[in-house]
């Protein structure tokens, strides 16, 4: 059952967790994503201050780094990363949704970037989450009013009239796409907005590609009024690495939200698949990194630059992972990443924290003093240590390379969660919505994090809203049934029938992996569910194990034996108010508490069954925000996912 803690308790818990982690010394085995994220939190303990000796303010660098830290949170299940994001954003977002230090009348696309973090917070089980939605609405309203070129492209800023810069595609379009996917429920309106997003990229492809090299110029002035603009084409004169990096990340990120059936999605894929091999050709063969001016590596004064290199590695690795690029491109990403580690990443001898060297501080066009886009200009900007425009992409690239090492395990396998026997709805932001143990539910009730684990192990996650039959189970490798509905949860529940049992039995015997997660008898339909479980020698009991009073977490403690075959990296988990198991052959115990059977497995034909009497891996108990850090439910979810995928033949 879901339970919320008061905000003061959560905050106190987060401080304890943060303090404990801050005292932990990173080891060489600690992933680079974690090491660099922890260095950011240590340097900016309260909030991210982008400009030295100036108060923290709403800024795209802040959003970039918070988005990177979000990826580390979702990768580790360590709640202190979430708490840090929340504390930073709460300095700007009030109860009625205004954003402190933000001004819409500047019409600055850079200010949209942090909106992606707002959308994440708006989807959490979080007091006041509607405030983050209102703040996101404000940023979305800016895009509605944003000045545009005659062809419909967003001006980069009010003070840069008629200009589109590559930077702006990353700043605005992933937020625009995610907001549309989440909140635009009118199909016609959503299609129109996705068309608009695709149009922004199409204008870049039309105006900024150099036909000779395939690279993209930094900016385009429709009016040709700027001194930096080519009189014929309107383009700026050089290929600045980071600007192309912004564009590559924009493409690969916006595809996360673009509907599969939208006709313009194919255009975005084409743009991405055209660009990334071009960038591979310009990779420095010696260092594996990329140059500040991408096509002039041998020219005097040019240098390999960290932020562009990190952005390219991130886009390449993510593109391979999602199947947008051929697997051979991963070697380019790995070479680039090793070059980044060797060329730019050092350890500060005083703090023993990692630092990222080699990031150019800024690159722009026009303004005052005037930036003419020349080779000399781009080389004149200072190079900084731990510039956030490099640190954020470094963390993101690190996460992708860490995923790449594990991705082959589940490649080609499909994990389905049932939404037929469990089909609950709740009041959502746009009316009634399905919830409870769903891959796309980011609130405490969902399987968002567990699903992300499966996907990062290479598997595809889907839902199955139909009854199990030979046809609906076809192509599924792992099938998860969780907490079947009672009439108090769903007016007309779909109970397990004899035909369902026969279909699942045949599917398991043919090699399927079935996961049965019940609940205590007060919250799950057990009699008919047991008809299915009994086919494999498993029975869910009606008594309750591990009842927990309030926050007496120890009541829900379970100990995993050393060298456990399912949970090799876990010693302690938290599972409360679960149904115990009674077994007959072929089922065998997988975890005991005294003489009580908590988990079981069964080998049936070529297939496998795993059972536990609770849906214990939903976000509330894996995201690190609620239960104490000693309970390793997130890692247990990963260990179980690995084990299940290995059983799938």
N, C-alpha and C positions, 0 to 999 in steps of 0.2 A: 504493500500500500504506500502511496505517496504521502509525504509529510514535509511541511515547510518549517524551517527554523527562523526565529526572529532575526532581523538584519544585524542588531548589535552582536548576537552570538556568532553569526557568520563572520562578521568583521573581526571579532576577537580570535576566532579560529584561524582566519586567514593570516593574521599577524603572527600567530604561533607557528604556522606552517612556513611562512616567509622567513621568519627568524631562523627556524631549524634548517631550512635549505640554504640560507645565506651563509651558514656556518660550515656547509659541506664543501670540501675542496674538490674541484673537478679532477677526474682521473683521465689518463690518455684514452680510456675506453668510453668516456662520456662523449656522446655525439656532438659534433661541432655546432649543430643548431642549438642545442641546449647550452653549450659553453658560451656562445656569443649572446644568446638571449639573456642568460644570467649576468653577463658583463654589462648589458644595457640596463638591467634592473638595478645593478649595483651602482652604476654611474648616475642614473636618474631615479633615485628611490621613490620620489613622490609623483613626478610627472615628467614628460619629455620636453625639455627646453631646447628648441632647435637652434636659436641664435644665442651665441655666448653673451653673457652679461645683460640679457634682456629677459623679461618675464615670459614664461611659457604662453603660447597662443595657439589657436586653431591653425593647423598647418599640414600640408601634404606629407611632409617628412614624418610628422607624428603619426599620421594615418598609415603610411607605408610600414613603419616599424611595428605599430600595434597589430597590423594585419599579419606581419611575419610572426609576432609573438603568439597570435591566435593559432597559427599553424603548429607552433611548438606545443601549445596547450592541447590541441586536438591529437597531436602525435603521441603525447606522453600521459594525458589524463591528470596532469599536475595542476591543481586548482589555483596555485599561487600566481600562475601566469594570467588566468582569467581575472583574478582579483586585482592585479596590476592594471590590466586594461580598463576594468570598471572604475578604479580610482582615478585614472587619468581622464577618462571621458566625463566622469561626474564633476570635474572641475569646470566643464563647459556647458553641460546640458542641465537646464532647470526643469522644474515640475511642469511648466506649460510649454516646454519645447524650444525656447530660444537658445541660441548657441552663443556663448560669451566670446567676444572678440571677432566673431564672424560678421561680415557685411555683404549682404546680397548685392548691393548696388555697385560693387566692384566687378561683378560678373566674371569672377576669376575661376576658371575650371580647376585650378589647383585645390580650391577649397572643397571640392566635391569628394576628394579621395577618402577622407576619414569617414565618409558616409557608409562605407562598407562595414566598418566596425559597428556603427549604429545599427545597421540591419542585423548583424549577428546578435547584439545585445537585445534587440527587440524580439528575437525569437527564443530567448531563454526564459526559464522559470526564474523570474527576477522581479522583486518589488519595484514598481515604477517603470516597468519595461515599456509602457505606453509613451513615456517621455522620450525614449530613444526613437520610437516610431515617429513622433511628432517632429523631432529634430531632423530625421531623415526626410520627412515630408517637406520641410523647409528647403533642404538641398535639392529635392526633386523639383520644387517650385522654381528654383533658380534656373534649372535646365529648360523649363517651359518658357521662361522669359529671356533666356540667354540670347544676346545678339548673334546674328548669323550672316554668313556671306550670302551673296545673291543665289548661290547654288544650294543653300541650306546647311552649310557647315558651321559648327559652333566657332565663334571667335575665341581665341585662347583667353583673352581678358578684355575687359572694357577698354583698357588703355592701349591695347594692341588691335586696333580696328582692322577688319577684313583679313585677319591672319589666322591660319590654322597651323599649329605646331604639332609635331609627333607626340610631344609630352602630353598634350591634352587628351589623346585617345585613352591613355592609361588613367588619367586623372578622373575622367567622367564616365566612360562607356561601361566598364564592369559594374559600377554602381547603378547606372541607368538600367542595365540588363537585369541585374538581380532584383532591383526594386520592381521592375515590370513583372518579372516572374512571380514575385511574392504577392503583389498587391493589385495588379491590374487584372481583374476578373472578367472583364468584357473581352471576349475573343477578338472582336473587331478592333478595339482600342489597343489591346496587347500586340496584335499583328502590326498595327500602324506604328507603334513605338519601336518594336523590333526592326521594322523597316527603316525607321529613322536612325537607329544605331548602326545598322549595316551601311546606310548611306554615308555616315561619317567616315567609315573605313574606305568606302568606295571612292570618296573624294580624295583621300590620301593616296590611294593607289593610282588615281587618275593624274594627280598633279605633282607628286613628290618622288616617284620612281625615276631613277636614271636608267635609260634603256641600255646604256653601255655596260654598267657594272651590276645592275639589279639592286643597288643600294638605294636608300631613301635620303633625300635632303632633309635638313632639320625643320624648315618651315616654308610657308607659301603665303604670299601676299596677293590677294585677288586684285587689289587696286594697282599694284606695281608702284605704289607711292614710296615704299621704303628704299633707302639707299642700298640695303643689302639684297634687294630683290632683283633677280634677272629680268631685264626689260621685256623679254619675250615670254618667259615661262612663269615669272613671279617667284621662283624658288630661291632659297638661300644658297650660298656657294659651296658648302662642304657637307660631308657625311660624318656627323658627330656621333660617336659611339653610344653615349647614354641615351640620346634621343631615339635612336633605333632600338635600343633596349627597352625603353618605355613602350614603344609600339609593339615589339614582339611579345612582351608580357601582357599588353592589352588584348592582343588577339587570342592568346592561349587562355587567358582568364575569362574573357567575355563568352567564350564557347561553353563554359561551365553552366551558363544560364540560358543560352540560346536554344529554343525548342528544336528537338530533333527533326520535326516535320516542317520547320519553317524554310521556305524556298531560298532565303538568302543565307542560310547557314553554310551551304555549299560554297558560297562566295568567300566567306570568312576563312573556311578551311583552305581554299585555293590560295588566298593571300598568304596564309601562314606557311603552307607547303612550298610556296614560291620563295619566300624570304629566307627560311632557315638553311637550306643548302647554300644560298648565297653567303650567309654569314660564316658557314663552315669553311668556305673557300678562303676567307680572310682571316682565319685563325692563325696566329703566329706559330709557326712550326716549332720554334725553340722553346717558348714559355708556355704555349697552350692558351695564352690570354689574347685579348683583342686590344687594338690601339685606340687612342683617343680620337684621332681621325682615321677611320677604319681602313681606308684604301691606300694610306700613305705611310705604311710601316717603316719603310727605309728612308723616309725624308728626315732631315736633320731637325732635332727638337721634339719629334713625336715620341710617344711613350705608351707602354701598355697601361691600361686604366682599369681600376678595380670594379667600379659600379657597372660599367657596360659588360665586363666579362661575367660578373655574377648574374646579370639579367639574361644574357645569352644562354648561360648554362642552365638557369632555371627554366627558360622557355623550351630549350632543347630537351631536357630530361622530362619535363612534364608532357611535352608533345609526344615523345616516344611512349611514355606510360599510358597515355590515353589513346594511343593508336593513330594519332594524326601524322606521325612521322615513322619511317622505317626503323627497325631495331638497330640498324647499323649506325644511326645517328647518335645512339647512346655513347659510343666510343668518343665522339667529338665532345659531348658533354663531360664525360669522365676525364678526358685529357684537359679540358678547360678547368675543371674543378681542381685537379691536382696542381695545375699551374697557379690557380688562385691561392691554394694553401702554401705553395712553395714561394711565390713571388710577393704576396701581399699580407699573409697572416703571420703575425709574430706574437710573442708573449711579453707583456710589460713586466720587466724584472721587479719593479716595485710592488705592483698589485697582484702579479701572477695571473692577470686576466688577459684573454686574447684581444688583440687589436688588429684592425684592418687598415693597412696603409694603402696609398695610391688612388684615392678617390678625388677627382676634380671637384672643386667646391660648387661650381655653378656653370651654366652655359645658357646663354640667351641671345636674343636678337633685338636690336633697337634699344630703346630706353635711354637713360641718362646716368652715367656717361654712355655714349652710343656704342653698341656692339654690332660690328659690321659683318659678323659671320665668317670672317677670313680665317685662314690657317693660323696666322699670327695671333688673332684674337683667342681662338680656342686654346692655344698653348700658353696664353698669358694668365689664365685663371689659376689661382693657387691650388695646390694639391694638399688634401687634408688627411689626417689620421682619424679613424672612426667616424667619418662623415656618415650620417644616417642614410643618405642616398645609396651608400655602398653597403652599410651594415644590414639594412632591411633585406635587400636582394641576396646578400650572402646567406642569411638565415634561411630564406626561401629556397635558394639553390641547395643548401645543405640538406634540408628536409627532403627535397626531391631525390638527391643522390642516396640518402639513407633508405628511402622507399625503394629505389632501384635495386638495391642489394637483395631485397626480400620479395620483389614483385613476381619472379618466375613461379613461386610456389602455387599460386592460385590462378595463373593465367589460363584462360579458356574454360574456367569452372564458374558455375552459376549458383548463387546462394539465394534461396527464396524464403521470405517470411510470409506466413499465412495471414490473410486478412478476411478469411471466410468464417472460420470458427471464432475468431476474435475480430469484431467489427464494430467497435465503439465510436461514438462521435461526441464532440464537445462544442461549445460556443467558441468560434474563432474570430479573427479580425475581419473576416469577410463572410460571416454566417457560420452555420454548422460545418465542422470539418472532422475527418477521421483522425483518430489518435490512438495511442497506446501501442508501444512496441513496433513502431514504424521506422523505416530507415530515414525518412525525411523529417521526422519530428525531432526538433532540436531542444524542445523543453525536457524537463526531467522525466517525462513519461515515455520518451522515445528511445529508439535504438540507433540514434544518429552516430554516436561514437563507435559503437560496435560495428555498425555498417561501414563506417569509414575505415576501420581496421581491416575488414574483409577486402575492401576495395584496394587498400594500400598493399595488401598481400596478393593483389593481381586478380581477384575474383570480381565477377559482376554481381551486384545485388539487385533483386527484383522483388515485387510483392505478388502474391497469388490470391486474387479475390474469388476464385472459383473453387468448387469442391475438388478434392484430389481424384483424378482419374488417370488412366494411362496416357491420355492426350495432354492434360494440363501438367502432369509431372514430367513430360518429355523434355529433355534438355536441362533438367534441374539436377544438380549434383548434391546439394545440401538443402533440406527442406525443414524449416523451423516452425513448429506450432506452439503458440504461447497462450496460456491463461484463457482457455475457451470460455465464451460468454455465458452468463446466467441471465435470466429474465430481468433482473434489476439493472443490468448493464446495457442490454439491448432488448427492445420489446419483443422481437421475434428472432431468438438466437438460431444459428445453424448448428444443430447438434451433430455429433459424430454418428454416422450411420454404418450399417454393416457393409455397404458397398464401399464406403470410405476406407474401412479397415482392410478390406480385401485389396483395394487398389494400392494402398500404402505398403501392405505386406509384399505384394508382388514387386513393387518398385524397389523396396529395400533388398529383397532377395536377388534382384538383378544388379545390385551394386550401389543403390542410393544410400545416403547418409541422413538419417532422420533424427531431429532434435525435439524432444518433448519437454516443455517447461510448463509445469502446472502452477498452482498457487495454493495457499491454504484453502480449506473447504468452504470457508465463508466468502471467498472471492473468486472461485473458479467452479465450473461445471465438471465435477469429477466422475459421476457414475458412467456417463457415456464415453468420456475421455479414457477411462480405465478399460473400456472394451477394446480400444485401440492399443493401449499400453500392455494389456494382458496378452495380446498376440505375441509379444516379444519377451514375456516373462516378467513384466513390471507391473506393480500396482501402487498407485498413489494413495496414501493413508489419509484418514479424516482427522487425526489429531494434529496438533500444531507443535513444531519444533522451533526453538530459538525465538520465543516471544520477547519483544524488546519494549521496555518501559521508557518513554521519552528519549533521552539521549544517552542512555546507558548502553553505549556501543558494544561493550564487552559481552552483552547478552547475545549478540548476533555473531560472535567470533567463531570462525572455523579454522582449524590448522591443517595445512597441506603437508603431507610427509615429504621428507627430502627425496630428491630424485624421482618425484612423481611423474609417471609417463605422460599424463595429460597436462599438468601444470609444472613444468620443470623450473620455471623462473619465479615461483610464487611460494610464500610460506604461510601467509595469513590472508583470509578473505572475510567478507561480511555478507551474511545471508540471514534474513530475519523472517520469522513467521512462515516457515515453509512446511510443505507436506512431506512426511517421511516415506520411504519406499520399502515395499516387501517384494522379494524376488524369488523367481523360480527359473530353472534353466530355460533358455540359454543366457539369461541375464546374470551379471556379476557386479559386485560392489565396486565403485570407483572412488568413493570417499565415505568414511565413517566418522561419526561422532560417538565415541563409546561403542555401543552395540547398534546404534541407529544408523541406517543407511541413508546417506544424503544424496549421493550421485551414483548412477549405475550405467553400465554399457552392456550391449548385447551384440554379438556377431550372428547375423542371420543370412544364410546364403553367402552372397558376395558382398553384402552390405553391413551397415553398422547403425546402431541406435544408441543415442546418449539421452539420459533423463535426469532431471532434477525437479524438485517440487516448488520452484519459485522462478520468476522471470528476472533474476538478480542482476542482469547485465544491462539494465536500462540506464539512461544517462544520470539519473539521480545518484547512482552508486558506482559510476565509473568516471565522472567528470572531475573528481577531486575537490568539489566545492562543498560537500556536505559531510561525508564521513571522515574520520581522522586518517592521516596519511599512512598509518601502519597497515591499513587494509588495502590490499593490492588488487582490487577488483578490475581496474583497467588492464593491468598486465595479465590477470587471469583470463579476461576476455580475449586478449591477443593469443595467449597460449592455447585456449580452447579453439579459437578460429584456426590456428595453425594445425592443431590435431585433427579437427574436422576435415580440413582441406586435404590433409595427408590420407585420410581414410577414403576420400572420394577418388575412385580409380578412373 
